[in-house]
């Protein structure tokens, strides 16, 4: 059976497919995924890019080494000759004159071939190096560090290629820039950290049909509960003498959650997982206020209901049980009025990582079993043409803000057959940064897509469009 692992960031997605040469051991509750020991295929996607990187084991090992080393050098701004003295890598990175851009070069081999929509290779700015180059990719600093974080997720995943490690040596003092003052040497590193922080801003905006609710007081209740830490890491109720005190949401105990995960069906549909992932990212991203204040990265296994409600969470690995109070997870929990866990409700499980550098990482616990779709589609060309004109007119009439963004904003916009905008998704970093300068948020009506209280995937067919807001004030709408 093919094993698939996916590590998703807002601007980069790393997908690994492989096999296991070890018999299944049954695992445990914390990580029962099969162990991937053989890599068959690796592929890396970047938001807004038509091309993707893909290859086999040699390609992936080179990608991991080259990206990790380049990131070390980029942040420290110290050139390390030893990093470039080894045999040539299949994947290499170069600095560009624009400090916010980086060139990733993939050299042609029997297994490392770029996938792209057009025929033939993209034009190369490195005329003298054209022979032997399979592909070139210009990455922004945000895309670069999302790639770094995706690789970090992989390296921290003990169930995927545990034999693949990266050894980074501390840079020797003899490589430091002794001729420059400290303030000048620190400036580029500070810019690098700023670029890294920008990647935490990216999020997927989707409507939330149901917010977490506190328990409803029972008519005959003489006592209320308030959470107190328990050894299992989940607050447990304790009696309060005030009958009118407001009870905070109390998550299921570790045993309750274990029973829930083992008895309830699991959501595995890739499309449903993708919509739930976007919704969870938005919720957590908006409520995580203390970014950059963690002493260590915190990792959790989070369970969602079919409607996106958070039903429980468990710390993973070395994450301390008491560290949950440093995250918004407790505030986002949905607790039924009875205080019990839902019965027979399908459960979706996600890996949520609060990186100590302030970056939020969310991916399906077991990866995707297939390629996610956008739900039912309107494919009639006449209807799509009509809707294209309606979308353009609707957005144009409501776009009254004078653009101040430096680059074009690119979005995917979903529309019903009646012309109602129900969803949008940022497809590049500026689109996330400057969404407030567009009218999209006030135009969306998710209910028009047939979303009920128990649905996250659109139930009605939608037409998908690519909408571009240009700094010059020009608006472009085309089929997605």
Number of C-alpha atoms within 10 A of each C-alpha: 7 11 22 21 23 23 26 23 27 27 24 21 21 24 19 24 18 21 18 17 9 10 8 11 10 10 11 8 10 13 16 14 18 20 22 22 18 16 20 14 17 23 19 21 19 23 17 14 14 11 19 19 23 21 20 19 17 16 23 23 17 17 24 21 19 21 20 21 19 21 16 18 16 16 16 18 18 17 16 18 9 8 15 13 8 8 7 10 18 20 25 19 21 12 13 12 8 8 13 15 17 19 16 20 18 25 22 16 14 7 13 22 19 18 17 15 8 9 6 7 13 13 10 13 9 10 8 7 10 13 10 10 18 18 24 23 18 16 19 18 21 25 24 26 26 25 28 20 24 23 20 14 19 22 18 12 14 14 16 25 19 14 10 12 11 13 8 11 9 8 15 9 9 8 11 15 14 10 7 10 9 10 8 10 17 15 13 16 17 13 15 22 15 13 18 23 18 17 24 20 17 24 24 20 18 22 20 16 17 13 13 16 16 18 19 13 16 11 6 6 9 13 16 20 20 16 16 12 13 14 10 14 19 23 21 17 19 11 12 14 10 11 14 12 12 14 18 18 23 25 26 21 21 18 10 13 18 15 12 22 18 10 14 14 13 18 16 18 15 17 19 20 26 20 22 26 23 20 23 24 22 18 22 20 21 11 13 15 13 11 18 15 12 16 9 15 16 22 23 22 18 22 25 25 21 21 22 28 24 25 23 30 27 22 22 17 14 10 15 13 17 15 14 20 12 16 18 17 20 19 18 20 24 25 24 17 13 11 15 13 20 15 9 11 17 19 25 27 25 22 22 24 19 23 20 15 17 22 23 24 22 22 25 24 21 19 22 21 17 11 9 14 14 16 15 13 16 16 12 9 10 9 14 21 13 13 22 22 13 16 20 15 14 17 18 17 9 13 17 12 11 11 18 12 17 11 16 20 24 22 23 18 23 26 29 23 17 12 20 21 26 24 24 23 19 24 22 21 24 16 22 21 17 16 17 12 18 20 17 20 17 10 15 19 15 23 15 20 22 16 18 16 13 13 17 25 22 24 15 16 18 26 24 24 21 18 24 18 22 17 15 13 15 11 17 14 19 16 15 12
